[in-house]
Amino acid sequence: MSTELRRLRNYIDGEFRDAADGRTTEVVNPATGEAYATAPLSGQADVDAAMEAAARAFPAWRDTTPAERQKALLKIADAFEQRAEDLIAAEVENTGKPVGLTRSEEIPPMVDQIRFFAGAARMLEGRSAGEYMDGMTSIIRREPVGVCAQVAPWNYPMMMAVWKFAPAIAAGNTVVLKPSDTTPASTVLIAEILGEILPKGVFNVICGDRETGRMMVEHRVPAMASITGSVRAGIEVAKSASADVKRVHLELGGKAPVVVFEDTDIAKAVEDISVAGFFNAGQDCTAATRVLVHESIHDEFVSALAKAAADTKTGQPDDEDVLFGPLNNPNQLKQVEGFIERLPAHARVEAGGKRVGDKGYFFAPTVVSGLQQDDEIIQNEVFGPVITVQSFRDEEQAVEWANGVEYALASSVWTKDHSRAMRMSKKLDFGCVWINTHIPLVAEMPHGGFKKSGYGKDLSGYGFEDYTRIKHVMTSLDA
Ligand SMILES: NCCCC=O
């Protein structure tokens, strides 16, 4: 007997709708490998409808006062708190994440980030108005960009949705957001929550695949395309957005170096780095994946890290001892397994290295040592619970290897030597440098990278400004 699957729907112009042509895809819970819902596979007609709704809603939303937008976002934050258990349940089905950690590590920052952007709505800055030419006064207007096409990833579906809609809506834009095809459930619930607070058309959600995303970016309506995803996807978005010179905002992953010097408290560093590497099954663009450790403490560090990995548990969402859940989908599992299968002969698997169980897409906490700078697993993003270790000789080599990848999102340095920490923070070519910590984020500070990690910032006043445009108005004083 087949169980009926829950039907997720698009949210367009204030109402829930199926795809115009009725197409759907099945949505699978990665902790069980079983389908629990269907979602629309949206096509051109759905993208058109969402974009047109957002375009119709834009003038009125643009013309709201910052105070009105703040009030709406504060209501949204309160509603997120009130509906927290529903959001957690949806996110856990989406991702298989541990329930307790989703409650403690995702809901509070998301609510705080929405409140931060509520405040930011009233704090836009520009240069002072003034007479920069005789007889003329100049002023700067900060304006919303327009309709924003936003594509969110599957690793933190609800938090990345917040990072996208909150600054956009706070600045007076309207939004069409597409969740990943593997994780639409929490975003559809977010649409329900926002739908009770925002005017129709201000926030629209369409479900679909890569093709749907391509239609959104190529659409004539949006003035801006924002995507968190792979480098491949980011390059495609940048190329298609260039056809009509849309603004692009790209967060494309990372390969964070974790540089551990010989004066570090090894036990403390290992404890923190293993959590920062394995949290969310390493499916985090800032994960502490690539440890570079000074040769004098290498062996001690590796054996402590291998023990920490062996003591780290992955498993079902309701198991409270679990640090992380499954990989998000079968392709991701295959990708992580592939990196391990292709390890060079000089690599040593110190812990893990294999799938756990045959139900769901779980992978063991893994540590690989003996690696060299040109190895595939050092140069490419694994996006799995795999921490690699390399042994470095001196500060110069550590910097060269840390920077010697195409990604440039986040990094960390571990040392008690303040001067060295400050030197390293200047030399590390990454959008974030943590010192004696790795992975914490705060709403007030920017998240975003350089090089192939993309451009544009999430969070912070800088992220907020990315969703605004600057207009110069000059007036003659003689008329
Ligand atoms: N820790 C949050 C990172 C967002 C992207 O993966």
The ligand as a Gaussian input file, in Angstrom:
#p B3LYP/6-31G(d) Opt

LIG

0 1
 N       27.858000      28.599000       8.716000
 C       26.985000      29.114000       7.712000
 C       27.661000      29.055000       6.386000
 C       26.736000      29.367000       5.301000
 C       27.092000      28.671000       4.062000
 O       27.311000      27.460000       4.001000

